[in-house]
Amino acid sequence: MAESQKNEPDAPLWVTLDNNIQAMSYKSIRVNFKNISKRASIKKPVNPHSFRHLAVTNWILDGLNEQEIKHRCWLVPRISTDVTYLC
């Protein structure tokens, strides 16, 4: 990733490793997770969504309130999403 993109809030989190350095699609990330988990002999489902659930669960255990969790999950405050669903 270019040095100028490191501090940009809209820069992608997951990027390709080729010379074009583009944002990876959700499908590409999911396939990579699946392949890595298979090589590591992990039996449980491993995908980006399961990492989201794990993060939210840890934030709840750390004592964050619902508004802080929604902010970290990039949820718009007007959306009535129950934090319980995210866990």
C-alpha positions in Angstrom: 0.0 0.0 0.0 1.3 3.4 -0.8 2.5 5.4 2.1 0.0 8.2 1.3 -2.9 5.7 1.7 -2.0 4.5 5.2 -3.7 7.4 7.0 -6.8 7.7 4.7 -10.0 6.7 6.5 -11.5 5.4 3.2 -8.5 3.2 2.3 -9.4 -0.5 1.9 -8.5 -2.8 4.8 -7.9 -5.8 2.5 -6.0 -5.3 -0.8 -4.6 -7.4 -3.5 -0.8 -8.2 -3.6 -0.3 -7.6 -7.3 1.0 -4.4 -8.8 -2.4 -2.8 -9.1 -3.1 -2.9 -5.3 -6.9 -2.8 -5.4 -9.5 -3.5 -2.7 -10.3 -7.2 -2.4 -13.8 -8.3 -3.0 -15.8 -10.0 -0.2 -15.7 -13.2 -2.2 -11.9 -13.1 -2.5 -11.5 -12.6 1.2 -13.9 -15.4 2.0 -12.1 -17.8 -0.4 -8.7 -16.9 1.1 -10.0 -17.5 4.6 -11.5 -20.8 3.6 -8.2 -21.9 2.0 -6.1 -20.8 5.0 -8.4 -22.5 7.5 -8.3 -25.7 5.4 -4.5 -25.7 5.4 -4.5 -25.0 9.2 -7.0 -27.9 9.7 -9.5 -25.6 11.4 -12.9 -27.3 11.5 -15.1 -24.4 12.5 -16.4 -22.0 9.8 -13.9 -19.2 9.2 -15.1 -16.2 7.2 -15.1 -12.4 7.6 -18.5 -12.4 9.3 -17.4 -14.8 12.0 -14.5 -12.4 12.8 -17.1 -9.6 13.1 -19.1 -11.6 15.6 -15.9 -12.4 17.5 -15.0 -8.7 17.6 -18.4 -7.6 18.8 -18.5 -10.3 21.5 -15.1 -9.2 22.8 -16.2 -5.5 22.8 -19.3 -6.5 24.9 -17.1 -8.5 27.3 -14.7 -5.5 27.5 -17.7 -3.3 28.7 -18.3 -1.1 25.6 -21.8 0.2 25.4 -24.1 -0.3 22.4 -23.4 3.1 20.8 -19.6 2.5 20.9 -20.0 -1.0 19.4 -22.2 0.4 16.6 -19.6 3.1 15.9 -16.8 0.5 15.7 -19.0 -1.7 13.4 -19.6 1.3 11.1 -23.4 1.2 11.8 -25.3 4.3 11.2 -27.0 5.4 14.5 -30.4 5.6 12.8 -30.4 1.9 12.0 -32.1 0.0 14.8 -29.8 -3.0 15.0 -29.8 -5.0 18.1 -26.3 -5.7 19.4 -27.5 -9.2 20.3 -28.0 -10.0 16.6 -24.3 -9.1 16.0 -23.1 -11.5 18.5 
